[in-house]
């Protein structure tokens, strides 16, 4: 890894398949002005370009083939992971500023390859919730038998990722939360509520505030605001619309500290 890539701070937003990490990454990028690198979309495109996924997007068969592809690349770790690593580092090198990387199921890979990850957040949800979210996201109509099949494939992939994490990092998929991994359970939450849940945890607020001064426009535009309800201090380039901790949205209950 080049010195340039190593010097660029990265937030890694990872999670179980269909735990909501893709859309929440997009919301984080929009709300906090982070550049988002979507490694998960790269994997989906890779599945199609290699001929592993042949069914049309939006079909049940397409999603099952993608799950098969994810299982395959978990087993055939080295070759595909090198491609993912090259993709991520290439994008990070172009960005040259604090970046949010989203790459479902690849926390172990990213960390083992020593990407310049400063903060890691892990999303998880129940199998039922993830299967429902996957079908809803792509507006797929599925029979009961197909839903059962989808849940089974998700469970199988979880087991493969568990084995990969244990082998490469010595940690468990379901105990991945530690000093460097803040875990958010998105089960039974709308996208907006899941995003708010992530944004309200102390470790996310600390991560954001630590990286905000590194944003290009920080010294010209960014200011510190104190929520007068919960006393949280947040840095932003405009008046805070809502406190990420207590969700105070009263403009009269924020104080400009600068």
N, C-alpha and C positions, 0 to 999 in steps of 0.2 A: 504494500500500500504506500502511495506516495506521501511525502510530507504535507502536500496541499490537502489531500483527502483527509489525512489524520488530523489536520488542524480545524476541520469544519465540524462543529457540534451537531449531533444527530439525535432526534427523538425517534425511538422505534415504537410504533403502535402495531402490536401483533395480536394474534388471537386465534381461537378455534375457528374452523371453517364456518361461515354463515353466522358468526357472532355479532356482526354489524360493524366490523373494523373498517371496511371500505368506505361506507358512507360517512362514518364518524370521522375518519381521516380527512375526508373532504370538508366536513363542517369545521374541524379544527383548523385546517388551512385557511378557510374563508374568514373565520372569526378571529384568528390570531396572527394572520399574515405570514404563516409559514409556507414555504414551498413544499408541496407534497409529491413524493416519488412513489408511484404505485407499482410496487414489485409484484403484487398479486395479479394485476392486469397483464403484466409482462408474462407471467406464468400461463394465464389463460390463452394469450396470443401464441405462446410457444407450443401449447398443446395442439392448437389448430395448425400452425405452420409446419409442425413435424408430422402431421397426418394422424396423430393419435386420436384427436377429436374430429369427427367427420359429420356428425349430425348437426342440423341447423340450430343456431343460437335461439334460445327461447323454448326449446323442446325439452321434455323430460330426459330423453336419451342424451342430449347434449350435456346436461348437468351430470348424469351418471358417468359418461365418458370422461368428463373433467375430473371427477372423483377418482376414477381409475388411473388417470394420468398423475394426479397428486400422489396416489399410492405408489405408482411406478417410480416417480422421481425420488420418493422417500427411500425406496430400496436402492435405486441406482444413484446414490447420493453424489458422488464426486463430480461426474461430468456435468450434470445439470446445475449443480450448485456453483460450479465455477462460472457458468454462463450468467447465473443470477448475480454473483458477486461482481463480475465485470460490468454488468448492466447498472447495478446500484452505484458502484464507485465512479463509473463514467458520468452518471447523472449528478452525483454529489459534486464531482469536480467542476461541472459546468455551473452549478448553482452558486458556490462560493459564499454561502451564508447559512445560518441555522436552518436545518431541514428536517421535515418529518418524513420518515420512511415507513411505508405500510407494505408488509409482505407476509401474508397469512401463513402461520405455521413455520416461519423461518427465523424465529428468535434465536434458536440454538445455532443455526447456521451463521447468522449475522454476527452474533457474539463470538463464535469460535473463529471466525475470519477476522475478528478485531476491526470491524467497522468502527468509526469514531462515535460510538453510541454513548451518549451522556445520560439519557433517561429512557427507561423502557416501561411501557404500559401494556398490560395483557387483558384482553376481553374474553369472556367466556359466557356460555349460556347452556341451558339444557338441550338435550338432543331433540326433544319435541319442538322447542322454540326455534332451534336452528333450522330444522327441516321445513317448518312453516315459513320462516323468513326467506329461505332460499326459493321456495315455490312462489311466494308472494312477490319477491323482487323481480323475477323474470316472468311473472304472470302465467305460470304453468298450471294447467289443470291436470291433476293426477288422481288415479284411483287409490283406494285404500291399500291395495297390494303394492302399488308403486311408492306410496308414502312409507310403507314398512320397509321396502327395499332401500329407499333413500336413507332412512334412519340407520339401517344396518351398515350401509357403506360409510356413513359418518362415524359410527362407532369403530369400524375397522380402521379407518384412517387415524382416528385418535390413538388407537393402540400402536400404530406404526410410528406416529410422532412421539408417543411416550417412549418407545424403544430407542428412537433416535436421540432424544434428549438425555436419556439415561446413559447411552453409549458415549455420546460426545461431550456432555457437560456434567453428567452425574446428578442431574436434577429430574424431578418428576413433573409431568405435564400438569397434573392437578394440584401440585404444590409449588408451582412456578413463582408464586408471589414470595418475594424476599426483599432484602434491602434495595435491590435494583429493579424489582418488578412490582409495580402497583397493579393489582388486579381489580377489574370492574365486571360485575355480573350484569349482563344486559337482558336476562330472562324476563319476559313479560313486559318489557319497556318499549315504548315507541322510540324511533330514532332520536327525536329531540330530547326525550327524557334520558336516554342512554348517554347522549352527548353532555347534557347538564350534569349527570352523575359523574362522568369522567372529569369535567371541568371544575367540579366543586371539591375534589379531593386535594388535600394539602400538597401531596407530592407533585401533582400536575401544576398547581399554582406556583409552587417553588421552582419547578422546571421552567415554566413560562417566564417568570420574573428574572431568572438567572440568564436566560437567553435573549430577552428583549433588548438589553443594551447592545447586543451584537448585530441587531437589525440595521440595515443601511440608513434608514430614515430616523433612527432612534434619537440621535442627538439634536435633530432639527425639529421633530414633531412630537415625540413621545413624552407623556407626562404621567405623574403618579397621582392616583385617585384613591381616597380612603372611603370605604363604605361605612356610613355612620350607624348602620344597623349591627353589623358583626365586626367592624373595625379592620376588615381585610384591606390590604394595600395592593392595588393592581396597577400595572403600567400599561398604557395604551396610547394610541395616536389620536384619540377622539374621546368625547365624553362617554363614560361607561354606560351602556344601555341596561345592563343587568349584572348584578354581582354574581360571580360564578359560584360563590359559596352559599349564600343565603337567598339568592335570587331576588334581592331587593331591586326594584325597577323604578323607584321614585327618584327623579333627577335632583330633587331638593335634598336627598339624603346621601349625596356624594360630595366629598370635599377635595378640591384641587390642592395638592400638596406642593405644587411648584408655582 
